């Protein structure tokens, strides 16, 4: 099995055809076909349906592993050339949309200053969509809701944020400054889908109070949920970062003391060892969080991560 064969197979999966892969790789289509034929013969399996150009089940398995192999090969060169103070290479990081809003701009600025040789790819998504991509090797690390139950993952808490109720000003609940889960259970609200990290937090807190919250609709996306509230559709439980303090409109924030804070942290795979680019991005992310998280209403740094004193030099250990 040759790396060239794996590169061609991945290119076909990304471009959808032999001709598309040939164009992307600046080679002849006959060369692409020959490499794939040899790979299929060696593996004893058909990897691509010739009529449609789609990967077979076996092809999907090989492509997933091929991407990891090719990424590791790229990391060898990047790590060797990163033995100085500044890292090089690529880091593909997944991040919650609400976290990306305030963390990504200063993080990317910090990387540009300190590690200009690091190429960063940002993938926005929910914890439920980012974790499978991390485990498969499609991304190198992720900032997601914790806890994450997987012994093969290295997890570090970064910050915690309040969960509160946000409601249109004309909503029946808008008169409250604070509300208990028992009282809230009498009103249908927008909720995250069952099985998501946020829904588990909310359902567990409600169960501890002996109540069940009524779902007006299940919305898979915190920012979409907040947008529906802003449009007057209903009330919803959202994290603090979904509704920044400077945002004004026809809505109110209502405290829900019965709800715990949700914890967000950095997650990466233990094996293979993360490349230097990923470690550099991780360290910068924590440094940026130390400086910027305390400025975000409803967000606090987790244990072991202290905010920087004014004028202090950014370091993370």
C-alpha positions as CSV (number, residue, x, y, z in Angstrom):
1,X,0.0,0.0,0.0
2,X,1.4,3.4,-1.0
3,X,0.7,6.9,0.3
4,X,0.0,8.0,-3.2
5,X,-2.9,5.5,-3.4
6,X,-4.3,6.8,-0.2
7,X,-4.0,10.4,-1.4
8,X,-5.9,9.6,-4.6
9,X,-8.6,7.7,-2.7
10,X,-9.2,10.7,-0.4
11,X,-9.2,13.1,-3.3
12,X,-11.9,11.0,-5.0
13,X,-14.0,11.1,-1.8
14,X,-13.6,14.9,-1.6
15,X,-14.2,15.7,-5.3
16,X,-16.8,13.0,-6.1
17,X,-15.3,11.5,-9.2
18,X,-12.1,10.2,-10.8
19,X,-11.9,13.2,-13.1
20,X,-12.3,15.6,-10.2
21,X,-9.5,13.9,-8.3
22,X,-7.3,13.9,-11.3
23,X,-7.8,17.6,-11.8
24,X,-7.1,18.4,-8.1
25,X,-4.0,16.3,-8.1
26,X,-2.8,17.6,-11.5
27,X,-2.5,14.1,-13.0
28,X,-4.1,12.0,-15.7
29,X,-7.4,10.3,-15.0
30,X,-5.9,7.0,-16.2
31,X,-3.2,7.3,-13.5
32,X,-5.9,7.8,-10.8
33,X,-7.8,4.7,-12.1
34,X,-4.6,2.6,-12.1
35,X,-3.7,3.5,-8.5
36,X,-7.2,2.7,-7.2
37,X,-7.3,-0.6,-9.1
38,X,-4.1,-1.6,-7.5
39,X,-5.3,-0.6,-4.1
40,X,-8.5,-2.5,-4.5
41,X,-6.6,-5.6,-5.7
42,X,-4.3,-5.4,-2.7
43,X,-7.2,-5.1,-0.2
44,X,-9.4,-7.5,-2.0
45,X,-12.4,-5.1,-1.9
46,X,-14.2,-2.7,-4.1
47,X,-13.7,0.8,-2.7
48,X,-15.6,2.9,-5.2
49,X,-18.8,2.3,-7.1
50,X,-17.8,3.0,-10.7
51,X,-21.2,4.0,-11.9
52,X,-21.8,6.7,-9.3
53,X,-18.3,7.4,-8.1
54,X,-19.4,7.0,-4.5
55,X,-17.4,5.2,-1.8
56,X,-18.6,1.7,-0.9
57,X,-18.8,0.7,2.8
58,X,-15.3,-0.6,2.6
59,X,-14.2,2.6,0.9
60,X,-15.6,4.7,3.7
61,X,-13.6,2.7,6.2
62,X,-10.3,3.0,4.2
63,X,-10.8,6.8,3.6
64,X,-11.3,7.4,7.3
65,X,-8.1,5.7,8.2
66,X,-6.3,7.2,5.1
67,X,-7.1,10.7,6.3
68,X,-5.5,10.0,9.7
69,X,-2.4,8.4,8.1
70,X,-1.9,11.4,5.7
71,X,-2.4,13.9,8.5
72,X,0.2,12.1,10.6
73,X,2.7,12.2,7.7
74,X,2.1,15.9,7.4
75,X,2.7,16.3,11.1
76,X,6.1,14.6,10.9
77,X,7.5,17.3,8.7
78,X,5.7,20.1,10.7
79,X,6.9,18.8,14.1
80,X,10.5,18.5,12.9
81,X,10.5,22.1,11.6
82,X,8.8,23.3,14.8
83,X,11.6,22.4,17.2
84,X,12.3,26.1,17.8
85,X,10.1,28.5,19.7
86,X,7.4,28.9,17.1
87,X,5.2,25.9,16.0
88,X,4.2,25.1,12.5
89,X,1.7,22.8,10.9
90,X,-2.0,22.5,10.9
91,X,-4.6,22.3,13.7
92,X,-8.2,21.5,12.9
93,X,-10.3,22.5,15.9
94,X,-14.0,22.1,16.6
95,X,-15.8,24.8,18.7
96,X,-19.2,25.5,20.0
97,X,-20.8,28.4,18.1
98,X,-21.5,30.4,21.2
99,X,-18.0,30.0,22.5
100,X,-16.5,30.9,19.1
101,X,-18.2,34.3,19.2
102,X,-16.0,35.6,21.9
103,X,-13.0,33.3,22.0
104,X,-12.0,32.8,18.3
105,X,-11.2,36.4,17.4
106,X,-8.6,37.0,20.1
107,X,-7.3,33.4,19.7
108,X,-6.6,33.8,16.0
109,X,-5.0,37.2,16.7
110,X,-2.7,35.5,19.3
111,X,-1.8,32.7,17.0
112,X,-0.9,35.1,14.2
113,X,1.5,37.0,16.6
114,X,3.1,34.0,18.3
115,X,2.8,31.1,15.8
116,X,2.4,32.5,12.3
117,X,3.4,29.1,10.9
118,X,0.3,27.4,12.3
119,X,-2.6,26.9,9.9
120,X,-5.8,26.8,11.8
121,X,-9.1,25.3,10.5
122,X,-12.2,26.1,12.6
123,X,-15.2,23.8,12.5
124,X,-18.3,25.1,14.2
125,X,-20.8,22.7,15.7
126,X,-22.6,21.2,18.7
127,X,-20.9,18.8,21.1
128,X,-22.9,15.9,19.6
129,X,-21.6,16.6,16.1
130,X,-18.0,17.5,17.0
131,X,-17.2,14.5,19.2
132,X,-17.6,11.9,16.5
133,X,-15.4,14.0,14.2
134,X,-12.7,14.2,16.9
135,X,-12.8,10.5,17.7
136,X,-12.5,9.6,14.0
137,X,-9.6,12.0,13.5
138,X,-11.4,14.4,11.2
139,X,-10.5,17.2,13.7
140,X,-7.6,17.4,16.1
141,X,-9.3,19.0,19.1
142,X,-12.5,20.5,20.3
143,X,-14.0,23.0,22.7
144,X,-17.2,21.3,23.9
145,X,-19.5,20.7,26.8
146,X,-18.0,18.5,29.6
147,X,-18.0,15.8,30.9
148,X,-17.0,13.6,27.9
149,X,-16.8,10.0,28.8
150,X,-14.0,8.4,26.8
151,X,-10.8,7.1,28.3
152,X,-8.9,7.8,25.1
153,X,-9.5,11.5,25.3
154,X,-7.5,14.1,27.2
155,X,-9.9,16.6,28.7
156,X,-9.2,20.0,30.4
157,X,-11.8,22.2,31.9
158,X,-11.7,25.8,30.6
159,X,-14.7,27.8,31.9
160,X,-18.2,27.5,33.2
161,X,-21.2,29.5,32.2
162,X,-24.7,30.2,33.7
163,X,-27.8,28.7,32.1
164,X,-30.7,31.1,32.3
165,X,-34.2,31.6,30.8
166,X,-34.6,34.2,28.1
167,X,-38.1,35.3,27.1
168,X,-39.8,37.8,24.8
169,X,-40.9,40.9,26.7
170,X,-44.6,40.1,26.0
171,X,-44.2,36.5,27.2
172,X,-46.1,35.4,30.3
173,X,-42.8,34.6,32.0
174,X,-41.2,38.0,31.3
175,X,-42.5,39.4,34.6
176,X,-40.1,37.2,36.5
177,X,-36.6,38.2,37.5
178,X,-36.0,34.7,38.9
179,X,-37.9,31.5,38.5
180,X,-37.7,28.0,40.0
181,X,-37.8,24.9,37.9
182,X,-41.0,23.9,39.7
183,X,-42.8,27.0,38.5
184,X,-41.2,26.8,35.1
185,X,-42.5,23.3,34.6
186,X,-46.0,24.7,34.2
187,X,-45.1,26.6,31.0
188,X,-44.0,25.1,27.7
189,X,-40.6,26.4,26.6
190,X,-38.0,25.8,23.8
191,X,-35.6,23.0,24.8
192,X,-32.5,21.4,23.3
193,X,-33.1,17.9,21.9
194,X,-32.9,14.9,24.2
195,X,-29.5,13.4,24.4
196,X,-27.6,16.6,24.0
197,X,-25.3,17.8,26.7
198,X,-27.4,20.9,27.6
199,X,-30.6,18.9,27.7
200,X,-29.1,16.3,30.1
201,X,-28.1,19.2,32.4
202,X,-31.6,20.6,32.4
203,X,-33.4,17.3,32.7
204,X,-31.2,16.2,35.6
205,X,-31.8,19.4,37.4
206,X,-35.5,19.2,36.9
207,X,-35.5,15.5,38.1
208,X,-33.7,16.6,41.2
209,X,-36.6,18.9,41.9
210,X,-39.2,16.2,41.1
211,X,-40.5,18.0,38.0
212,X,-40.4,17.6,34.2
213,X,-40.2,20.6,31.9
214,X,-42.7,20.9,29.0
215,X,-41.2,21.2,25.5
216,X,-42.9,23.7,23.2
217,X,-40.3,22.6,20.5
218,X,-36.9,20.9,20.5
219,X,-34.3,23.1,18.8
220,X,-30.9,21.7,17.9
221,X,-28.8,24.8,17.9
222,X,-28.4,27.3,20.7
223,X,-28.1,30.4,18.5
224,X,-31.2,29.3,16.5
225,X,-33.0,28.9,19.8
226,X,-32.0,32.4,20.9
227,X,-33.1,33.8,17.6
228,X,-36.5,32.3,17.9
229,X,-36.8,34.0,21.3
230,X,-35.8,37.3,19.8
231,X,-38.5,36.8,17.2
232,X,-41.1,36.3,19.9
233,X,-41.7,32.6,19.3
234,X,-41.2,31.5,22.9
235,X,-39.0,31.3,26.0
236,X,-35.9,29.1,26.2
237,X,-33.1,28.0,28.5
238,X,-29.7,29.1,27.0
239,X,-26.1,29.5,28.1
240,X,-24.9,33.0,29.0
241,X,-22.7,33.2,25.9
242,X,-25.8,32.8,23.6
243,X,-27.0,36.2,24.7
244,X,-24.1,38.6,25.2
245,X,-24.5,41.4,27.8
246,X,-24.3,44.2,25.2
247,X,-27.2,42.7,23.2
248,X,-30.4,44.6,23.6
249,X,-33.9,43.9,22.3
250,X,-37.5,42.9,23.1
251,X,-36.5,40.1,25.5
252,X,-35.5,39.7,29.2
253,X,-33.0,37.4,31.0
254,X,-34.5,35.5,33.9
255,X,-32.3,33.7,36.5
256,X,-33.0,30.0,37.2
257,X,-31.1,29.3,40.4
258,X,-32.0,25.6,40.3
259,X,-29.8,25.1,37.2
260,X,-26.1,24.4,37.5
261,X,-23.5,26.0,35.3
262,X,-22.4,24.2,32.2
263,X,-18.7,23.4,31.8
264,X,-16.8,23.9,28.6
265,X,-13.4,22.4,28.0
266,X,-10.6,21.4,25.6
267,X,-10.7,17.8,24.4
268,X,-8.1,16.1,22.3
269,X,-7.1,12.5,21.6
270,X,-4.4,10.8,23.6
271,X,-3.2,8.7,20.7
272,X,-1.7,9.5,18.3
273,X,0.1,12.2,20.2
274,X,-1.1,15.7,19.2
275,X,1.1,17.6,16.8
276,X,2.9,20.7,17.9
277,X,0.5,22.9,16.1
278,X,-2.4,21.5,18.2
279,X,-0.5,21.9,21.4
280,X,0.3,25.5,20.5
281,X,-3.3,26.3,19.8
282,X,-4.4,24.6,23.0
283,X,-1.9,26.7,25.1
284,X,-3.0,29.9,23.3
285,X,-6.7,29.1,23.8
286,X,-6.2,28.8,27.6
287,X,-4.2,32.0,27.7
288,X,-6.9,33.9,25.8
289,X,-9.6,32.4,28.0
290,X,-7.8,33.6,31.1
291,X,-7.8,37.1,29.7
292,X,-11.2,37.3,28.1
293,X,-13.6,34.9,29.9
294,X,-13.9,37.1,33.0
295,X,-15.2,39.9,30.8
296,X,-18.1,37.8,29.6
297,X,-21.3,38.1,31.6
298,X,-22.2,34.8,33.3
299,X,-18.9,33.1,32.5
300,X,-16.3,32.2,35.1
301,X,-13.0,30.4,34.8
302,X,-12.8,26.9,36.1
303,X,-10.7,25.6,39.0
304,X,-7.0,25.8,38.2
305,X,-7.3,28.5,35.6
306,X,-6.8,31.9,37.1
307,X,-7.5,35.2,35.4
308,X,-4.4,37.2,34.4
309,X,-3.6,40.3,36.5
310,X,-3.8,43.5,34.6
311,X,-0.7,44.0,32.6
312,X,0.5,40.5,33.3
313,X,2.4,38.5,30.6
314,X,0.3,35.6,29.1
315,X,1.5,32.2,30.2
316,X,-0.2,28.9,30.7
317,X,1.1,25.9,32.7
